[in-house]
Amino acid sequence: MRLTKAAARDRPRLPPRTLGDYLALIWATGFFSGYAPVAPGTVGSAVVAALYYAGGKLGWFQPFAPDSAWALLLVAALASYAGIWAADRAARFLGAKDPREVVADEFAGQLITYLFLPLAPKLAGLSGAFEAWVIAGFLAFRAFDILKAYPARQCEALRGGLGIMADDIVAGIQAGLLLLTLAKAGEYFLCA
């Protein structure tokens, strides 16, 4: 039987025992957003979208500045690496290959989707461009995450935390490239 997030528990749950176990569970569940009773993946993505929007509005980074891309790339890489570690450990606690409560993959994938905005700096002058990017990025990532376009579905076959994370990382790249294509078209037609 192919295991997915919707699959029944396939192993006994093991309780967390160490501080590292608890930290892994907190990160893997997206600070417990993965326990949402309905659509935990969507809730996890929404948390990242809200944090990204707040960070841009509060001046933690300049959304359209090419210099911001490096900092965002570092954060996305750390979120992905920590997600692989945490998802691998949390899968043991939650008793499934890819538990629905684990949303660290959505955290990383949603963040990766937003990495491409600094590559469209001409949009900075358009009113509402940042807000449109945040919403479009959220919707695009959720669509790619659900559709699992090639090679995302094949990445689910990887073992452990990498298998949990890889399909969402691919979906984030796909969604980001789609948004970048649309943004470049917008720059051409609206900012020429």
C-alpha positions as CSV (number, residue, x, y, z in Angstrom):
1,M,0.0,0.0,0.0
2,R,1.4,3.4,-0.9
3,L,1.4,5.7,2.1
4,T,0.4,9.3,1.9
5,K,-0.7,11.8,4.5
6,A,-4.2,10.4,4.2
7,A,-3.1,6.9,4.9
8,A,-3.8,5.3,8.2
9,R,-1.2,5.0,10.9
10,D,1.3,2.3,9.9
11,R,3.4,2.0,13.0
12,P,2.9,2.4,16.7
13,R,3.4,5.9,18.1
14,L,6.6,6.5,20.2
15,P,6.4,9.3,22.7
16,P,9.0,12.1,22.5
17,R,11.6,11.7,25.3
18,T,14.3,14.2,24.9
19,L,14.4,18.0,24.4
20,G,15.5,17.3,20.8
21,D,12.4,15.2,20.3
22,Y,10.2,17.9,21.5
23,L,11.9,20.6,19.4
24,A,11.6,18.3,16.4
25,L,7.9,17.9,17.1
26,I,7.4,21.6,17.5
27,W,9.1,22.4,14.2
28,A,7.7,19.5,12.3
29,T,4.1,20.5,13.2
30,G,4.8,24.1,12.3
31,F,4.5,25.4,15.9
32,F,1.4,23.1,16.3
33,S,-0.4,24.5,13.2
34,G,-0.3,20.9,11.8
35,Y,-2.8,20.0,14.5
36,A,-5.5,22.0,12.7
37,P,-8.6,19.8,12.4
38,V,-9.2,20.8,8.8
39,A,-6.5,21.2,6.0
40,P,-3.4,21.4,8.2
41,G,-1.2,21.8,5.2
42,T,-3.1,24.8,4.1
43,V,-3.0,26.2,7.6
44,G,0.8,25.7,7.7
45,S,1.2,27.5,4.4
46,A,-1.0,30.3,5.6
47,V,1.2,30.8,8.7
48,V,4.3,31.2,6.5
49,A,2.4,33.5,4.1
50,A,1.3,35.7,7.0
51,L,4.8,35.8,8.5
52,Y,6.4,36.6,5.1
53,Y,3.9,39.4,4.6
54,A,4.4,40.8,8.1
55,G,8.2,40.6,7.6
56,G,8.0,42.6,4.4
57,K,5.6,45.2,5.8
58,L,7.6,45.6,9.1
59,G,10.8,46.1,7.2
60,W,12.6,42.9,8.2
61,F,13.5,42.6,4.5
62,Q,12.9,44.5,1.3
63,P,10.6,42.2,-0.7
64,F,11.7,43.5,-4.2
65,A,15.4,44.1,-3.4
66,P,17.8,41.6,-5.1
67,D,19.9,41.8,-1.9
68,S,17.1,40.3,0.1
69,A,17.1,37.1,-2.1
70,W,20.3,35.9,-0.4
71,A,18.9,36.2,3.1
72,L,15.6,34.6,2.1
73,L,17.5,31.8,0.4
74,L,19.4,31.2,3.6
75,V,16.2,31.1,5.7
76,A,14.6,28.7,3.2
77,A,17.6,26.4,3.2
78,L,17.6,26.4,7.0
79,A,13.9,25.7,7.1
80,S,14.3,22.9,4.6
81,Y,17.2,21.3,6.4
82,A,15.6,21.6,9.8
83,G,12.4,20.3,8.3
84,I,14.1,17.1,7.0
85,W,15.5,16.5,10.5
86,A,12.3,17.3,12.3
87,A,10.0,15.4,9.9
88,D,12.1,12.3,10.2
89,R,11.9,12.3,14.0
90,A,8.2,13.4,14.2
91,A,7.2,10.6,11.8
92,R,8.3,8.1,14.5
93,F,6.2,9.9,17.2
94,L,3.2,10.2,15.0
95,G,3.3,6.7,13.7
96,A,3.1,7.2,9.9
97,K,5.5,7.6,7.0
98,D,4.1,11.1,6.2
99,P,1.8,12.2,9.0
100,R,-0.7,14.9,8.2
101,E,0.3,16.8,11.3
102,V,3.8,17.4,9.8
103,V,3.7,20.7,8.0
104,A,7.4,21.7,8.1
105,D,7.3,20.7,4.4
106,E,4.6,23.3,3.7
107,F,6.7,25.8,5.7
108,A,9.7,25.3,3.5
109,G,7.8,25.0,0.2
110,Q,5.8,28.2,0.8
111,L,8.9,30.1,1.7
112,I,10.7,28.8,-1.4
113,T,7.8,30.1,-3.5
114,Y,8.5,33.6,-2.3
115,L,12.2,33.5,-3.1
116,F,11.7,34.6,-6.6
117,L,10.1,38.0,-5.9
118,P,13.4,39.9,-5.7
119,L,14.0,38.9,-9.3
120,A,11.2,41.2,-10.4
121,P,12.3,44.5,-8.8
122,K,10.4,46.7,-11.3
123,L,7.2,45.6,-9.7
124,A,8.1,47.5,-6.5
125,G,6.6,50.7,-8.0
126,L,3.2,49.2,-8.5
127,S,0.6,49.7,-5.8
128,G,-0.5,46.4,-4.3
129,A,2.2,44.3,-6.0
130,F,3.6,42.8,-2.8
131,E,0.1,41.9,-1.5
132,A,-0.7,40.3,-4.9
133,W,2.5,38.3,-4.8
134,V,1.8,37.0,-1.3
135,I,-1.7,35.9,-2.2
136,A,-0.7,34.5,-5.6
137,G,2.2,32.7,-4.1
138,F,0.0,31.1,-1.4
139,L,-2.5,29.9,-4.0
140,A,0.1,28.8,-6.5
141,F,2.0,26.8,-3.9
142,R,-1.2,25.1,-2.6
143,A,-2.2,24.2,-6.2
144,F,1.2,22.7,-7.0
145,D,1.4,20.9,-3.6
146,I,-2.0,19.3,-4.2
147,L,-1.4,18.5,-7.9
148,K,2.1,17.0,-7.3
149,A,3.3,17.7,-10.9
150,Y,6.3,15.9,-12.1
151,P,8.8,15.4,-10.4
152,A,7.1,16.2,-7.0
153,R,5.1,12.9,-6.8
154,Q,8.2,10.9,-7.5
155,C,10.0,12.7,-4.6
156,E,7.5,11.2,-2.1
157,A,9.2,7.9,-2.6
158,L,12.3,9.1,-0.9
159,R,12.9,7.8,2.6
160,G,12.4,9.5,5.9
161,G,12.3,13.2,6.4
162,L,13.7,13.8,2.9
163,G,10.7,12.1,1.4
164,I,8.3,14.1,3.5
165,M,10.0,17.4,2.5
166,A,11.1,16.9,-1.1
167,D,7.7,17.0,-2.8
168,D,6.9,20.4,-1.2
169,I,10.3,21.8,-2.0
170,V,9.7,20.9,-5.6
171,A,6.2,22.3,-5.5
172,G,7.6,25.6,-4.0
173,I,10.2,25.8,-6.9
174,Q,7.5,25.2,-9.5
175,A,5.1,27.8,-7.9
176,G,7.9,30.3,-7.6
177,L,8.9,29.9,-11.3
178,L,5.3,30.3,-12.4
179,L,5.0,33.5,-10.3
180,L,8.3,34.8,-11.7
181,T,7.2,34.2,-15.3
182,L,4.0,36.1,-14.6
183,A,5.9,38.8,-12.8
184,K,8.3,39.3,-15.7
185,A,5.3,39.5,-18.0
186,G,3.8,42.1,-15.7
187,E,7.1,44.1,-15.7
188,Y,7.2,44.0,-19.4
189,F,3.6,45.2,-19.9
190,L,3.0,47.4,-16.9
191,C,6.4,48.9,-16.2
192,A,7.7,49.5,-19.7
